[in-house]
Amino acid sequence: MKRHLRFFGPAALVLCLTGAVQGSYDAAAAAGACGLITRQEAATAFGAPVPAGADKTQDFPLQGEGVVIKMQSCFYGSGVIVARYELGSDSQVLFGKYRKELASQSGSTDYQNVNGIGDEAFAAKGQMIRKGQTGLLISVSLGDRQNLRIATRALQAEKALAALALGRL
């Protein structure tokens, strides 16, 4: 379980940064998060075969609000992770606060804005995308992201998967 939480640390943090979201939101994709990316697409992005996707749903309480947001995630092994969650009507504010928090962290050399994906997107150890009230986390683990060549290849793979996933929302 701890291995998976490492990948969802950014997603958990984004949900705890604000108390502005009211109500309860449920990411209700008909086919789950694994319906956003096929196994073959995940394998192509990863550059090697991946196991069948494993859908999981996790609850993330918003700090101090008594609100729980459900995140649907799909794990193609530990190499490719796709997660979908609903941010609610304050999605732009919530996403913006999280973006600002990551960008301001010392040592955030892997943070960068990403244009042309969803309504807004950035990359920081995986790609976070917002389209309307829906958030996506796309992570392709190809190795040491401090290596510019690996980081560039991972971002390209994440962008390709994001385009596919956004088209299926």
C-alpha positions as CSV (number, residue, x, y, z in Angstrom):
1,M,0.0,0.0,0.0
2,K,2.8,2.4,0.8
3,R,4.2,2.0,-2.7
4,H,1.0,3.2,-4.2
5,L,0.6,6.1,-1.8
6,R,4.0,7.4,-3.0
7,F,2.5,7.9,-6.4
8,F,-0.6,9.5,-5.1
9,G,1.1,11.9,-2.7
10,P,0.5,14.8,-5.1
11,A,-3.1,13.8,-5.6
12,A,-3.8,13.5,-1.9
13,L,-2.1,16.9,-1.3
14,V,-4.2,18.7,-3.9
15,L,-7.4,17.6,-2.2
16,C,-6.2,18.8,1.2
17,L,-5.1,22.3,0.2
18,T,-8.4,24.0,0.3
19,G,-11.6,24.0,2.3
20,A,-13.5,25.7,-0.5
21,V,-15.0,22.5,-2.0
22,Q,-18.5,21.9,-0.8
23,G,-20.5,18.6,-1.0
24,S,-19.3,15.1,-1.9
25,Y,-17.9,14.2,-5.3
26,D,-17.5,10.8,-6.8
27,A,-15.4,10.0,-9.9
28,A,-17.9,7.8,-11.6
29,A,-16.3,6.6,-14.9
30,A,-18.4,3.8,-16.3
31,A,-15.4,1.6,-17.0
32,G,-13.3,2.8,-14.1
33,A,-9.9,4.4,-14.6
34,C,-8.7,1.4,-16.6
35,G,-11.3,2.4,-19.2
36,L,-9.3,5.6,-19.9
37,I,-6.1,3.8,-21.1
38,T,-5.8,0.3,-22.6
39,R,-3.2,-2.2,-21.6
40,Q,-1.6,-1.9,-25.0
41,E,-1.5,1.9,-24.8
42,A,0.1,1.6,-21.4
43,A,2.7,-0.9,-22.7
44,T,3.5,1.4,-25.6
45,A,4.1,4.3,-23.3
46,F,6.2,2.3,-20.9
47,G,8.2,0.7,-23.7
48,A,7.7,-2.9,-22.5
49,P,4.8,-5.2,-21.6
50,V,2.7,-4.3,-18.6
51,P,0.4,-6.5,-16.5
52,A,-3.4,-6.1,-16.9
53,G,-4.6,-2.9,-15.2
54,A,-5.9,-3.1,-11.7
55,D,-8.7,-0.7,-10.8
56,K,-8.7,0.7,-7.3
57,T,-10.8,3.4,-5.6
58,Q,-9.4,5.4,-2.8
59,D,-11.1,8.0,-0.5
60,F,-9.4,11.3,0.2
61,P,-11.0,13.4,2.9
62,L,-10.7,17.2,2.5
63,Q,-9.1,18.4,5.7
64,G,-11.6,20.0,8.1
65,E,-14.6,19.7,5.7
66,G,-16.0,16.3,6.3
67,V,-16.0,15.8,2.5
68,V,-14.6,12.7,0.8
69,I,-13.5,12.7,-2.8
70,K,-13.2,9.3,-4.4
71,M,-10.2,8.8,-6.7
72,Q,-10.4,6.0,-9.3
73,S,-6.9,4.7,-10.2
74,C,-5.6,2.1,-12.6
75,F,-2.2,0.5,-12.0
76,Y,-0.5,-1.2,-14.9
77,G,2.1,-2.7,-12.6
78,S,4.2,0.1,-11.0
79,G,5.2,1.5,-14.4
80,V,2.0,3.2,-15.5
81,I,-0.6,4.8,-13.3
82,V,-3.7,6.6,-14.4
83,A,-6.0,8.2,-11.9
84,R,-9.2,10.2,-12.2
85,Y,-10.9,12.3,-9.6
86,E,-13.6,15.0,-9.4
87,L,-12.5,18.3,-8.0
88,G,-16.0,19.9,-7.8
89,S,-17.1,23.4,-8.7
90,D,-14.0,25.1,-7.2
91,S,-11.7,22.9,-9.4
92,Q,-9.8,25.8,-10.9
93,V,-9.0,27.3,-7.6
94,L,-8.1,24.0,-6.0
95,F,-5.8,23.0,-8.9
96,G,-4.2,26.4,-8.9
97,K,-3.3,26.2,-5.2
98,Y,-1.8,22.9,-5.7
99,R,0.2,24.0,-8.8
100,K,1.5,27.1,-6.8
101,E,2.5,24.9,-3.8
102,L,4.5,22.5,-6.0
103,A,6.1,25.3,-8.0
104,S,7.3,27.1,-4.9
105,Q,8.9,24.1,-3.2
106,S,12.6,24.2,-3.0
107,G,14.2,21.5,-5.0
108,S,11.2,21.3,-7.4
109,T,13.4,21.1,-10.4
110,D,11.1,18.6,-12.1
111,Y,8.2,21.0,-12.1
112,Q,7.1,22.5,-15.4
113,N,4.0,23.8,-17.0
114,V,2.6,21.8,-19.8
115,N,0.6,23.4,-22.6
116,G,-2.0,22.0,-24.9
117,I,-3.4,19.3,-22.6
118,G,-6.8,19.8,-20.9
119,D,-7.7,23.2,-19.5
120,E,-4.4,23.3,-17.6
121,A,-1.6,20.9,-16.8
122,F,1.7,20.6,-15.2
123,A,4.3,17.9,-14.7
124,A,6.0,17.1,-11.4
125,K,6.9,13.5,-11.0
126,G,3.9,12.6,-13.2
127,Q,1.5,14.8,-15.1
128,M,-1.4,16.5,-13.4
129,I,-4.2,17.7,-15.8
130,R,-7.4,19.5,-15.2
131,K,-10.3,19.5,-17.6
132,G,-13.4,21.2,-16.3
133,Q,-14.0,19.7,-12.8
134,T,-12.1,16.5,-13.5
135,G,-8.5,15.9,-12.5
136,L,-6.2,13.3,-14.0
137,L,-2.8,12.1,-12.8
138,I,-0.8,10.2,-15.4
139,S,2.5,8.7,-14.3
140,V,4.9,6.7,-16.5
141,S,7.9,5.6,-14.5
142,L,10.9,5.1,-16.8
143,G,13.7,5.6,-14.3
144,D,15.6,8.5,-12.8
145,R,13.7,11.8,-13.7
146,Q,16.9,13.7,-12.9
147,N,18.3,12.3,-16.2
148,L,17.0,14.8,-18.8
149,R,16.6,12.2,-21.5
150,I,14.5,9.9,-19.3
151,A,12.5,12.9,-18.0
152,T,11.8,14.1,-21.5
153,R,10.7,10.6,-22.7
154,A,8.5,10.1,-19.6
155,L,6.8,13.5,-20.2
156,Q,6.2,12.6,-23.9
157,A,4.6,9.3,-22.9
158,E,2.5,11.0,-20.2
159,K,1.3,13.6,-22.7
160,A,0.3,10.9,-25.2
161,L,-1.6,9.0,-22.5
162,A,-3.3,12.2,-21.3
163,A,-4.5,13.0,-24.8
164,L,-6.1,9.5,-25.0
165,A,-7.6,9.7,-21.5
166,L,-9.0,13.1,-22.1
167,G,-10.7,11.9,-25.3
168,R,-12.5,9.2,-23.3
169,L,-13.8,11.3,-20.4
